[in-house]
Amino acid sequence: MQRFSHNRLFFVSAGVLALTLFVTEMLAVSARDQHMPVEHVTIDSFSSEQPSPGVSVQSKTASRTDVLIIPDGQDEITYVTETYAPEFAFNAIGVQWHGETTEHDVQQTNPESVSFDVYIRDSSGTTQHRILPPLSHDMKQPSAEGVHVTQPVIVQDVAEFWATITLRRDAEGKSPRVDDIDFTYLDSTRPSSNDLQPFKGIATAEAAGENVANPLGILSREEWGADESLRKNEDGEIIWPLKYADPKVFIVHHTAGTDGGDDPAATVRAVYYWHAAVLGWGDIGYNYIIDPAGNIYHGRKGGDGVIGGHTLNTEDDVDFNPGSVGIVLLGCFEETPGVCYNEYTITDEMEKSLARLIGVQSAVFGFEPESETTFHGRDVARVVGHRDLDYTFCPGSALEANIPSVRVRAQQRYVKETTEPYEAEFDGESTLSLNPQQPASVTMTYTNTGMRTWKKKQLRLKIYSASGKKPTSLRATSWPDVLGKILMEESTVAPGEQATFVFPLRIKNETEPKTLMLKLFSGATKVKESNATITVTFTDSTMPEDEPSEETSNAPSPETL
């Protein structure tokens, strides 16, 4: 019996091992990734043997030199690989292949035209089945022509494994074509995981709300073990430079695999390595990841507004990544047969953390979770499932059905974030003296007397007439917006610190004092105790005879107060 030929390469990762497409890529990675083993297995032959009792497949013997197709007279066929016994324990496996799929089912009502299943026999002799879901939609960019990739799936206690490859004709009778099949498996667990103790759970995350710097208790990349060296190429350059766009929409996903079990951080590391090294992106595509305990993991590096890689609609040729926040839940939540090997339960902790994350971030971005917007030419809700923008099962029917309740819970959190936590005390000048013929740059300050850190995009200073209900008549020559909506100068202002707001005032032909009312807003909600009344008086603009010439005196001389 022929065996798989294989090349074993050992790599070390500060955090995670994952799948690679080609041996050459693995060699390139090895120079900077020196911690744990990865093995690359190239399939040379296919056996007609049945993989295990109870598994019914129609099989055909083929060699690596063959292109796998469906024989004439058949609508479907399943090829079976031979059995491979790994030489080290691994917890994740995936496949890459070349070839041609048939017409894409845009409604996602039927199985893929090419599907891979892996069978794991453990040390007790028990066989487990895993579907390898295709990575065709959670994308940063299109795959290379003819290259197809699955998601990595999490496994345990693997004594040996084999796989089946099923081909199905499309509605027009066309057969897909498959060649160059490569499996890679890895071990993304690590002995130091328990030392980090990253699994805080929702209860601890709630308590972390007292931490103004991290109110959601989000696990940092360092805490879950991201190998930051994977972000750079061999020349030390960042592979995926940071780019930003104002967030408008939250897109919810599922990983379509296991929920992480007892070590969800290992699953996060596997997905990270898969995106960063295997796909060559240089980082994980999701902005945030949530596990069944409600832990939130910081995904794509860069912070608020950084563009991730998770929603690319190749059918309609629309990239929904700019302006969106991609949040993925560990697990598979689709009930359609053939999509998941196991449908997981969406825990209340998961949904609670998802809603809290969206509610808090919505307050930062300045929109309500229950509102709608126009996004890349579509009228959509602010919180959507992946399938609402693309032809995919993601995030699974169960999670998709929960999104309306997530919006409601996120809205409740948003209201709390934009009212209760934010309180301010005005400590700027109450009287201003301006020359009506000269532009002035006015500076006003507020102290953050609340419990949470302010962010630049959250807080806006609005300027009203004396009543505090109408715009001031001074707006026309000062700022384009009727109320100013001035952003603070600082990027963040912690409780007890001072925020600075600078805005122009240019008033012509005014002689009588003007009273203005200032108010701070977070989104559409006013910050408590932020009302402040200031009086603007005007100096005599008549120039004394001994002043400099008119040419000199007309030069701008802003007054900063």
BAPALO-190717 format. One record per residue (C-alpha): residue number from 0; x, y, z. Coordinates in Angstrom, 2 decimals, decimal comma. Example, Ala and Ser with C-alpha at 12.3 -4.5 7.8 and 13.67 -1.06 7.14 Angstrom:
// BAPALO-190717
ATOM fise      c1      c2      c3
ATOM    0   12,30   -4,50    7,80
ATOM    1   13,67   -1,06    7,14
***
This chain:
// BAPALO-190717
ATOM fise      c1      c2      c3
ATOM    0    0,00    0,00    0,00
ATOM    1    1,36    3,38   -0,94
ATOM    2    1,66    5,96    1,78
ATOM    3    1,51    9,77    1,69
ATOM    4    4,86   11,35    0,93
ATOM    5    5,52   14,13    3,37
ATOM    6    8,00   16,77    4,36
ATOM    7    8,14   17,50    8,05
ATOM    8    9,18   20,97    9,07
ATOM    9    9,40   22,20   12,62
ATOM   10    8,54   25,78   13,42
ATOM   11    8,33   27,67   16,62
ATOM   12    5,70   30,24   17,21
ATOM   13    5,47   32,51   20,23
ATOM   14    1,81   31,79   20,19
ATOM   15    0,45   29,49   17,52
ATOM   16    1,13   26,99   14,78
ATOM   17   -1,00   26,75   11,72
ATOM   18   -1,53   25,53    8,25
ATOM   19    0,66   26,42    5,27
ATOM   20   -0,09   26,25    1,59
ATOM   21    3,25   25,20    0,24
ATOM   22    6,54   23,83    1,53
ATOM   23    8,33   26,89    0,14
ATOM   24    6,12   29,16    2,23
ATOM   25    6,87   27,08    5,29
ATOM   26   10,60   27,39    4,69
ATOM   27   10,21   31,14    4,49
ATOM   28    8,30   31,18    7,74
ATOM   29   10,76   28,88    9,51
ATOM   30   13,41   31,56    9,76
ATOM   31   11,23   33,58   12,11
ATOM   32    8,96   30,98   13,67
ATOM   33   10,86   28,59   15,92
ATOM   34    8,72   27,06   18,66
ATOM   35    6,23   24,29   17,81
ATOM   36    5,81   21,62   15,12
ATOM   37    3,88   21,91   11,87
ATOM   38    3,74   19,10    9,33
ATOM   39    2,91   19,40    5,65
ATOM   40    1,38   16,33    3,99
ATOM   41    1,05   16,06    0,21
ATOM   42   -1,41   13,43   -0,99
ATOM   43    0,19   11,11   -3,57
ATOM   44   -2,54    8,50   -3,96
ATOM   45   -6,13    7,70   -3,17
ATOM   46   -7,36    4,32   -1,98
ATOM   47  -10,63    2,56   -2,71
ATOM   48  -10,74    1,32    0,88
ATOM   49  -13,59    2,48    3,08
ATOM   50  -12,17    4,76    5,77
ATOM   51  -14,03    3,22    8,71
ATOM   52  -17,06    1,05    9,53
ATOM   53  -20,31    2,90    9,06
ATOM   54  -18,88    5,47    6,62
ATOM   55  -20,56    4,88    3,27
ATOM   56  -18,82    6,43    0,28
ATOM   57  -18,59    5,72   -3,41
ATOM   58  -14,86    5,76   -4,01
ATOM   59  -12,40    5,59   -6,87
ATOM   60   -8,68    4,89   -6,89
ATOM   61   -6,55    7,70   -8,28
ATOM   62   -2,95    8,90   -8,09
ATOM   63   -1,50   12,35   -7,54
ATOM   64   -0,95   12,74  -11,25
ATOM   65   -4,66   12,39  -11,89
ATOM   66   -7,08   15,29  -11,96
ATOM   67  -10,02   14,28   -9,82
ATOM   68  -13,33   14,58  -11,69
ATOM   69  -16,71   12,88  -11,64
ATOM   70  -16,86    9,90  -14,05
ATOM   71  -19,44    9,96  -16,81
ATOM   72  -22,83    8,71  -15,72
ATOM   73  -22,42    9,79  -12,08
ATOM   74  -23,63   12,95  -10,35
ATOM   75  -21,32   12,67   -7,35
ATOM   76  -18,24   10,78   -6,23
ATOM   77  -16,15   10,59   -3,08
ATOM   78  -12,42    9,90   -3,18
ATOM   79  -10,70    8,49   -0,08
ATOM   80   -7,12    9,19    0,93
ATOM   81   -4,98    6,62    2,62
ATOM   82   -4,40    6,70    6,37
ATOM   83   -1,63    8,77    7,85
ATOM   84   -0,16    8,39   11,36
ATOM   85    1,34   11,68   12,64
ATOM   86    4,56   11,64   14,63
ATOM   87    3,53   14,40   17,04
ATOM   88    0,31   15,49   18,69
ATOM   89   -1,62   18,21   16,89
ATOM   90   -4,84   20,12   17,50
ATOM   91   -5,68   21,75   14,16
ATOM   92   -5,78   20,61   10,54
ATOM   93   -6,80   22,10    7,21
ATOM   94   -6,39   21,61    3,49
ATOM   95   -5,41   23,61    0,43
ATOM   96   -6,05   22,49   -3,13
ATOM   97   -5,91   23,61   -6,73
ATOM   98   -8,62   23,16   -9,28
ATOM   99  -11,92   24,41  -10,51
ATOM  100  -15,31   24,47   -8,79
ATOM  101  -18,61   24,45  -10,61
ATOM  102  -21,17   27,26  -10,71
ATOM  103  -21,45   28,86   -7,27
ATOM  104  -24,79   28,37   -5,54
ATOM  105  -25,45   31,99   -4,58
ATOM  106  -28,42   31,01   -2,41
ATOM  107  -26,26   28,56   -0,44
ATOM  108  -29,03   25,94   -0,37
ATOM  109  -26,88   23,02   -1,56
ATOM  110  -23,51   21,60   -0,45
ATOM  111  -20,35   22,96   -2,04
ATOM  112  -19,33   21,40   -5,37
ATOM  113  -16,11   20,22   -3,68
ATOM  114  -16,07   19,32    0,00
ATOM  115  -13,44   17,84    2,30
ATOM  116  -14,03   15,72    5,40
ATOM  117  -11,34   14,51    7,75
ATOM  118  -11,64   11,41    9,95
ATOM  119   -9,70   11,24   13,21
ATOM  120   -9,04    7,97   15,04
ATOM  121   -7,95    8,59   18,63
ATOM  122   -5,79    6,47   20,93
ATOM  123   -8,82    4,47   22,11
ATOM  124   -9,77    3,54   18,55
ATOM  125  -12,78    5,86   18,39
ATOM  126  -13,28    7,67   15,09
ATOM  127  -14,42   11,28   14,90
ATOM  128  -15,57   13,12   11,80
ATOM  129  -14,79   16,76   10,97
ATOM  130  -16,11   18,79    8,05
ATOM  131  -13,50   21,18    6,69
ATOM  132  -15,54   24,32    5,87
ATOM  133  -14,35   26,32    2,85
ATOM  134  -12,75   29,69    3,45
ATOM  135  -14,54   31,43    0,62
ATOM  136  -16,27   34,40    2,21
ATOM  137  -14,47   35,49    5,41
ATOM  138  -11,84   37,12    3,27
ATOM  139   -9,56   40,11    3,06
ATOM  140   -8,91   39,68   -0,64
ATOM  141   -9,70   37,14   -3,39
ATOM  142   -7,67   33,94   -3,43
ATOM  143   -5,20   33,35   -6,23
ATOM  144   -6,76   31,91   -9,38
ATOM  145   -7,45   28,20   -8,93
ATOM  146   -6,34   28,10   -5,27
ATOM  147   -8,93   26,97   -2,72
ATOM  148   -8,56   26,85    1,04
ATOM  149  -10,57   25,48    3,96
ATOM  150  -10,87   26,80    7,46
ATOM  151   -8,68   25,04   10,05
ATOM  152  -10,63   22,74   12,38
ATOM  153   -9,71   21,85   15,95
ATOM  154   -9,13   18,21   16,91
ATOM  155   -7,56   16,29   19,78
ATOM  156   -5,88   12,96   20,59
ATOM  157   -5,08   12,06   16,96
ATOM  158   -3,54    8,61   16,50
ATOM  159   -4,16    8,62   12,74
ATOM  160   -6,27   10,43   10,17
ATOM  161   -7,51   10,24    6,60
ATOM  162   -9,80   12,32    4,46
ATOM  163  -12,50   12,14    1,83
ATOM  164  -12,97   14,51   -1,09
ATOM  165  -16,50   14,68   -2,50
ATOM  166  -17,24   16,15   -5,92
ATOM  167  -20,76   17,12   -7,05
ATOM  168  -22,03   18,20  -10,46
ATOM  169  -23,82   21,50  -10,80
ATOM  170  -27,34   22,03  -12,19
ATOM  171  -25,95   22,04  -15,73
ATOM  172  -24,13   18,75  -15,22
ATOM  173  -20,62   20,19  -15,07
ATOM  174  -18,03   18,41  -12,93
ATOM  175  -15,52   20,24  -10,72
ATOM  176  -11,81   19,42  -11,13
ATOM  177   -9,37   18,91   -8,25
ATOM  178   -5,59   18,43   -8,13
ATOM  179   -2,59   19,25   -5,90
ATOM  180   -4,21   18,52   -2,54
ATOM  181   -2,13   19,45    0,51
ATOM  182   -3,04   18,89    4,15
ATOM  183   -1,18   20,63    6,96
ATOM  184   -1,65   20,04   10,65
ATOM  185   -0,27   21,89   13,65
ATOM  186   -0,22   22,22   17,40
ATOM  187   -1,32   25,66   18,63
ATOM  188   -1,52   24,61   22,28
ATOM  189    1,32   25,56   24,53
ATOM  190    2,44   24,73   28,06
ATOM  191    2,39   28,39   29,10
ATOM  192   -1,32   28,82   28,34
ATOM  193   -2,34   28,07   31,90
ATOM  194    0,17   30,58   33,20
ATOM  195   -1,55   33,38   31,31
ATOM  196   -4,98   32,52   32,73
ATOM  197   -6,73   34,46   29,95
ATOM  198  -10,17   32,94   30,41
ATOM  199  -11,80   35,62   32,52
ATOM  200  -15,40   34,71   31,76
ATOM  201  -18,30   37,09   31,59
ATOM  202  -18,47   37,66   35,35
ATOM  203  -14,92   38,98   35,42
ATOM  204  -15,56   41,00   32,29
ATOM  205  -18,48   42,69   34,07
ATOM  206  -16,26   43,52   37,01
ATOM  207  -13,69   44,92   34,60
ATOM  208  -16,24   47,59   33,76
ATOM  209  -14,72   49,54   36,62
ATOM  210  -11,48   49,64   34,63
ATOM  211  -11,90   52,77   32,53
ATOM  212   -9,04   51,78   30,24
ATOM  213  -10,62   48,41   29,40
ATOM  214  -14,31   48,42   30,37
ATOM  215  -15,04   45,22   28,44
ATOM  216  -12,15   43,22   29,88
ATOM  217  -10,90   42,55   26,34
ATOM  218   -8,00   40,10   26,20
ATOM  219   -5,02   41,74   24,56
ATOM  220   -3,07   40,09   21,75
ATOM  221   -0,26   39,53   24,24
ATOM  222   -2,63   37,79   26,65
ATOM  223   -3,95   35,30   24,09
ATOM  224   -0,53   34,77   22,56
ATOM  225   -0,38   36,47   19,16
ATOM  226    3,04   36,03   17,57
ATOM  227    3,67   39,59   16,40
ATOM  228    6,60   38,50   14,25
ATOM  229    4,09   37,02   11,80
ATOM  230    3,04   40,56   10,91
ATOM  231    6,37   41,15    9,17
ATOM  232    8,04   39,67    6,13
ATOM  233   11,66   38,52    5,91
ATOM  234   12,79   42,11    5,39
ATOM  235   11,09   43,25    8,58
ATOM  236    8,34   45,13    6,73
ATOM  237    4,73   45,08    7,85
ATOM  238    2,83   42,74    5,52
ATOM  239   -0,59   44,30    6,07
ATOM  240   -0,20   48,04    6,73
ATOM  241   -2,80   49,64    8,97
ATOM  242   -5,56   51,49    7,16
ATOM  243   -8,61   53,10    8,72
ATOM  244  -12,20   53,97    7,87
ATOM  245  -14,95   55,33   10,10
ATOM  246  -16,96   52,31   11,33
ATOM  247  -20,60   52,28   10,25
ATOM  248  -21,65   48,62   10,61
ATOM  249  -20,94   45,59   12,83
ATOM  250  -20,77   42,28   10,90
ATOM  251  -21,25   39,09   12,95
ATOM  252  -19,59   35,80   11,96
ATOM  253  -19,01   32,27   13,24
ATOM  254  -15,80   30,29   12,74
ATOM  255  -17,81   27,30   11,39
ATOM  256  -15,61   24,94   13,43
ATOM  257  -15,26   23,98   17,08
ATOM  258  -16,05   26,40   19,89
ATOM  259  -12,57   26,11   21,40
ATOM  260  -13,41   23,55   24,09
ATOM  261  -11,22   23,81   27,16
ATOM  262   -8,60   25,95   25,39
ATOM  263  -10,32   28,58   23,21
ATOM  264   -7,15   30,68   23,08
ATOM  265   -5,49   27,85   21,15
ATOM  266   -8,27   28,10   18,58
ATOM  267   -7,78   31,85   18,35
ATOM  268   -4,04   31,32   17,80
ATOM  269   -4,72   28,73   15,10
ATOM  270   -7,06   31,05   13,21
ATOM  271   -4,57   33,92   13,63
ATOM  272   -1,69   31,87   12,22
ATOM  273   -3,88   30,59    9,41
ATOM  274   -4,80   34,12    8,32
ATOM  275   -1,36   35,61    8,97
ATOM  276    0,96   32,91    7,62
ATOM  277   -1,04   30,52    5,47
ATOM  278   -3,08   33,09    3,60
ATOM  279   -0,17   35,51    3,81
ATOM  280   -2,20   38,42    5,20
ATOM  281    0,14   39,17    8,09
ATOM  282   -2,65   39,31   10,71
ATOM  283   -6,00   37,88   11,68
ATOM  284   -8,90   39,25    9,66
ATOM  285  -11,47   39,61   12,46
ATOM  286  -11,49   42,69   14,67
ATOM  287  -12,78   40,75   17,69
ATOM  288  -13,29   37,11   18,67
ATOM  289  -15,71   35,85   21,38
ATOM  290  -15,55   32,42   23,04
ATOM  291  -18,37   30,50   24,80
ATOM  292  -17,41   31,90   28,22
ATOM  293  -17,96   35,42   26,91
ATOM  294  -14,28   36,33   26,72
ATOM  295  -13,57   38,95   24,06
ATOM  296  -10,22   38,72   22,24
ATOM  297   -8,61   41,66   20,48
ATOM  298   -8,15   40,55   16,88
ATOM  299   -6,70   42,63   14,04
ATOM  300   -4,03   44,95   15,37
ATOM  301   -4,66   48,68   15,09
ATOM  302   -7,59   49,57   17,34
ATOM  303  -10,83   51,36   16,52
ATOM  304  -11,56   51,86   12,83
ATOM  305   -8,78   49,63   11,51
ATOM  306   -9,87   47,80    8,36
ATOM  307  -10,01   44,04    8,81
ATOM  308  -10,50   41,12    6,42
ATOM  309  -13,75   39,20    6,96
ATOM  310  -16,46   40,13    4,42
ATOM  311  -15,60   40,14    0,74
ATOM  312  -18,55   39,54   -1,59
ATOM  313  -16,90   38,16   -4,70
ATOM  314  -20,23   37,48   -6,42
ATOM  315  -21,27   41,15   -6,37
ATOM  316  -17,68   42,42   -6,32
ATOM  317  -18,19   44,47   -3,15
ATOM  318  -15,59   44,75   -0,38
ATOM  319  -17,48   45,28    2,89
ATOM  320  -14,33   45,38    5,04
ATOM  321  -13,76   49,18    5,01
ATOM  322  -16,13   50,79    7,49
ATOM  323  -17,13   47,57    9,25
ATOM  324  -16,20   45,85   12,51
ATOM  325  -15,91   42,08   12,10
ATOM  326  -16,83   40,08   15,22
ATOM  327  -16,60   36,28   15,11
ATOM  328  -18,00   33,78   17,60
ATOM  329  -16,13   30,50   18,11
ATOM  330  -18,27   27,58   16,95
ATOM  331  -20,69   26,61   14,20
ATOM  332  -24,32   27,66   14,49
ATOM  333  -25,81   26,42   11,20
ATOM  334  -28,33   23,56   11,16
ATOM  335  -28,15   22,76    7,41
ATOM  336  -26,65   19,26    6,92
ATOM  337  -23,15   19,26    5,50
ATOM  338  -22,17   22,71    6,80
ATOM  339  -21,09   21,76   10,33
ATOM  340  -20,03   18,47   11,83
ATOM  341  -21,60   19,71   15,05
ATOM  342  -23,99   22,57   15,74
ATOM  343  -22,98   24,39   18,91
ATOM  344  -25,07   26,34   21,37
ATOM  345  -24,81   30,10   21,49
ATOM  346  -24,27   30,68   25,19
ATOM  347  -25,90   33,58   26,96
ATOM  348  -22,41   34,73   27,87
ATOM  349  -21,53   34,89   24,19
ATOM  350  -24,61   36,91   23,29
ATOM  351  -24,17   39,16   26,30
ATOM  352  -20,55   39,94   25,42
ATOM  353  -21,47   40,49   21,77
ATOM  354  -24,16   43,00   22,75
ATOM  355  -21,92   44,75   25,30
ATOM  356  -19,09   45,06   22,77
ATOM  357  -21,40   46,50   20,12
ATOM  358  -23,09   48,84   22,60
ATOM  359  -19,83   50,26   23,94
ATOM  360  -18,25   50,59   20,50
ATOM  361  -21,38   52,24   19,08
ATOM  362  -21,07   54,93   21,74
ATOM  363  -17,48   55,46   20,65
ATOM  364  -18,42   55,66   16,96
ATOM  365  -21,44   57,87   17,57
ATOM  366  -24,39   55,85   16,23
ATOM  367  -27,19   53,79   17,76
ATOM  368  -27,11   49,99   17,35
ATOM  369  -30,80   49,95   16,39
ATOM  370  -30,36   52,56   13,65
ATOM  371  -29,82   51,99    9,94
ATOM  372  -27,37   53,39    7,41
ATOM  373  -26,30   53,25    3,77
ATOM  374  -23,24   51,04    3,50
ATOM  375  -21,39   50,49    0,21
ATOM  376  -24,58   51,25   -1,69
ATOM  377  -26,91   49,14    0,46
ATOM  378  -29,45   50,24    3,06
ATOM  379  -28,63   48,04    6,06
ATOM  380  -29,01   47,79    9,81
ATOM  381  -26,02   48,79   11,92
ATOM  382  -25,71   45,21   13,23
ATOM  383  -25,94   42,46   10,60
ATOM  384  -24,98   38,84   10,05
ATOM  385  -22,43   38,01    7,39
ATOM  386  -25,14   36,43    5,21
ATOM  387  -26,99   39,76    5,07
ATOM  388  -24,17   41,08    2,87
ATOM  389  -22,89   37,96    1,13
ATOM  390  -23,95   34,55   -0,21
ATOM  391  -22,95   32,39    2,73
ATOM  392  -24,33   30,34    5,61
ATOM  393  -22,29   32,46    8,04
ATOM  394  -22,97   33,25   10,89
ATOM  395  -25,31   30,24   10,99
ATOM  396  -29,09   30,27   11,15
ATOM  397  -29,18   30,12   14,95
ATOM  398  -26,90   33,13   15,41
ATOM  399  -28,62   35,04   12,59
ATOM  400  -31,93   34,54   14,40
ATOM  401  -30,42   36,04   17,56
ATOM  402  -29,19   39,25   15,92
ATOM  403  -32,43   41,21   16,54
ATOM  404  -32,14   40,53   20,27
ATOM  405  -28,44   41,46   20,11
ATOM  406  -29,43   44,83   18,64
ATOM  407  -31,89   45,42   21,50
ATOM  408  -29,34   44,52   24,16
ATOM  409  -26,64   46,56   22,42
ATOM  410  -28,99   49,56   22,29
ATOM  411  -29,56   49,28   26,04
ATOM  412  -25,81   49,24   26,58
ATOM  413  -25,38   52,18   24,22
ATOM  414  -27,90   54,23   26,22
ATOM  415  -26,05   53,38   29,42
ATOM  416  -22,71   54,28   27,87
ATOM  417  -23,92   57,61   26,51
ATOM  418  -25,67   58,78   29,68
ATOM  419  -24,56   57,28   32,96
ATOM  420  -20,78   57,05   32,60
ATOM  421  -20,14   60,50   31,14
ATOM  422  -20,05   63,54   33,38
ATOM  423  -18,09   66,75   33,01
ATOM  424  -17,28   70,01   34,78
ATOM  425  -16,68   73,19   32,80
ATOM  426  -13,50   74,95   33,87
ATOM  427  -12,90   77,31   30,96
ATOM  428  -13,17   81,10   30,81
ATOM  429  -16,70   82,46   31,34
ATOM  430  -16,01   85,82   29,65
ATOM  431  -14,32   86,47   26,32
ATOM  432  -13,26   89,80   24,88
ATOM  433  -12,89   89,75   21,11
ATOM  434  -12,08   92,23   18,38
ATOM  435  -14,96   91,86   15,90
ATOM  436  -12,65   92,61   12,98
ATOM  437  -10,15   89,87   13,73
ATOM  438  -10,46   86,07   13,78
ATOM  439  -10,06   84,47   17,17
ATOM  440   -9,15   80,93   18,17
ATOM  441  -11,09   80,16   21,32
ATOM  442  -10,05   77,43   23,74
ATOM  443  -12,47   75,90   26,24
ATOM  444  -11,73   73,15   28,75
ATOM  445  -13,75   70,53   30,59
ATOM  446  -12,68   68,09   33,29
ATOM  447  -13,82   64,48   32,99
ATOM  448  -15,63   63,92   36,30
ATOM  449  -17,21   60,61   35,26
ATOM  450  -16,00   57,03   35,55
ATOM  451  -14,96   56,31   31,98
ATOM  452  -12,26   57,50   29,63
ATOM  453  -13,39   59,87   26,87
ATOM  454  -12,25   59,20   23,32
ATOM  455  -11,82   61,81   20,62
ATOM  456  -14,62   60,47   18,42
ATOM  457  -17,05   60,25   21,33
ATOM  458  -17,20   63,80   22,66
ATOM  459  -18,45   66,84   20,75
ATOM  460  -18,81   70,39   22,01
ATOM  461  -21,94   72,10   20,67
ATOM  462  -22,52   75,84   20,83
ATOM  463  -25,99   77,36   21,28
ATOM  464  -27,60   80,74   21,81
ATOM  465  -28,24   81,90   25,40
ATOM  466  -31,41   79,81   25,71
ATOM  467  -29,47   76,61   24,96
ATOM  468  -32,16   75,60   22,47
ATOM  469  -31,25   77,32   19,21
ATOM  470  -28,06   77,85   17,20
ATOM  471  -26,27   81,09   17,80
ATOM  472  -26,29   83,83   15,18
ATOM  473  -22,49   83,85   15,38
ATOM  474  -22,22   80,50   13,63
ATOM  475  -22,37   81,81   10,06
ATOM  476  -18,88   83,25   10,06
ATOM  477  -17,27   80,71   12,38
ATOM  478  -17,93   77,05   11,54
ATOM  479  -19,81   75,11    8,86
ATOM  480  -22,05   73,13   11,21
ATOM  481  -24,85   75,05   12,85
ATOM  482  -23,82   73,88   16,33
ATOM  483  -20,11   73,57   15,78
ATOM  484  -19,75   69,95   16,96
ATOM  485  -16,15   70,59   17,98
ATOM  486  -13,97   67,52   18,72
ATOM  487  -11,60   67,60   21,65
ATOM  488   -7,90   68,02   20,95
ATOM  489   -6,76   65,02   23,00
ATOM  490   -7,11   61,44   21,71
ATOM  491   -8,23   60,22   25,15
ATOM  492   -9,08   61,91   28,46
ATOM  493   -9,19   59,71   31,55
ATOM  494  -11,33   60,49   34,62
ATOM  495   -9,85   63,52   36,41
ATOM  496   -8,06   64,75   33,32
ATOM  497   -8,87   67,83   31,27
ATOM  498  -10,23   67,93   27,71
ATOM  499   -9,49   70,85   25,42
ATOM  500  -11,83   72,14   22,71
ATOM  501  -10,60   74,73   20,24
ATOM  502  -12,87   76,52   17,79
ATOM  503  -12,74   79,70   15,68
ATOM  504  -14,89   82,79   16,19
ATOM  505  -14,99   85,63   13,71
ATOM  506  -17,67   88,25   14,38
ATOM  507  -18,11   91,31   12,22
ATOM  508  -19,82   94,55   13,16
ATOM  509  -20,88   93,34   16,63
ATOM  510  -21,02   95,80   19,52
ATOM  511  -23,38   94,32   22,11
ATOM  512  -22,27   91,38   24,28
ATOM  513  -23,43   87,91   23,21
ATOM  514  -24,28   85,07   25,55
ATOM  515  -23,54   81,51   24,40
ATOM  516  -24,33   78,16   25,99
ATOM  517  -21,90   75,27   25,60
ATOM  518  -22,88   71,62   25,94
ATOM  519  -20,96   68,34   25,59
ATOM  520  -22,52   65,37   23,81
ATOM  521  -21,62   61,72   23,43
ATOM  522  -23,39   60,74   20,26
ATOM  523  -26,91   62,12   20,63
ATOM  524  -26,84   62,13   24,43
ATOM  525  -25,78   65,11   26,51
ATOM  526  -22,97   64,67   28,99
ATOM  527  -24,13   65,32   32,53
ATOM  528  -23,32   68,69   34,13
ATOM  529  -21,69   69,96   30,94
ATOM  530  -23,85   73,07   30,38
ATOM  531  -21,75   76,21   30,53
ATOM  532  -22,70   79,84   29,84
ATOM  533  -20,09   82,22   28,47
ATOM  534  -20,33   85,91   27,58
ATOM  535  -18,59   87,36   24,55
ATOM  536  -17,86   91,10   24,63
ATOM  537  -16,42   93,16   21,81
ATOM  538  -13,61   95,64   21,97
ATOM  539  -13,64   98,96   20,14
ATOM  540  -12,19   98,26   16,72
ATOM  541  -11,39  101,94   16,05
ATOM  542   -7,66  102,09   15,48
ATOM  543   -5,75  104,84   17,43
ATOM  544   -3,58  107,19   15,37
ATOM  545   -0,36  105,86   16,86
ATOM  546   -1,14  102,21   15,91
ATOM  547    0,70  100,52   13,03
ATOM  548   -0,39  101,09    9,46
ATOM  549   -3,58   99,57    8,07
ATOM  550   -1,56   97,07    6,03
ATOM  551    0,13   95,81    9,17
ATOM  552   -2,93   95,88   11,43
ATOM  553   -5,03   93,81    9,01
ATOM  554   -2,68   90,86    9,30
ATOM  555   -4,41   87,95   11,14
ATOM  556   -3,62   87,96   14,85
ATOM  557   -5,67   85,14   16,41
ATOM  558   -6,38   85,45   20,10
ATOM  559   -6,30   82,20   22,00
ATOM  560   -8,32   82,27   25,18
***
